[in-house]
């Protein structure tokens, strides 16, 4: 039988190896901003945030902060390619 200590050690190992071991499939988060709260969703490798910046650019500071927290387990939101005149 595993002890609590061995489970803690295994959990730390999993956390340290999270970029290789974990892939987020779906995620919903309420982000508490300075001016308002935002609902952020990640599903099927696609991000969504209800803020104005995300609606305009498909990426925002809220999503970027969560991407950093989750690491390689999620696909990064990308800025649209710059159009050339």
Steps between C-alpha positions, in 0.01 A plus 500: 500500500625848416561743780398864493868589469546288186188660345641846572833405340321358195283814471812719508656285228186534286501877553870527408430296184169672421605617155559138394223332701197730488287633220201715587191406298256756637521773758273776630615777728359820647776762485469780756629810323564846636195648326278199439488122506550290188397150405779308328446168325734253333357211300629296206823705493306825463492792744218743572482797734205734528717814514513762225869448424446129428204579275725729296826305492421137606752532787503705820691541825250278684557205266876560492519483881313168507713361215810575707349327802394188307822467298531265204173326592309749284530636147598866507261768377659675207482853374367518146774531238572862416349594168723672247371790290 
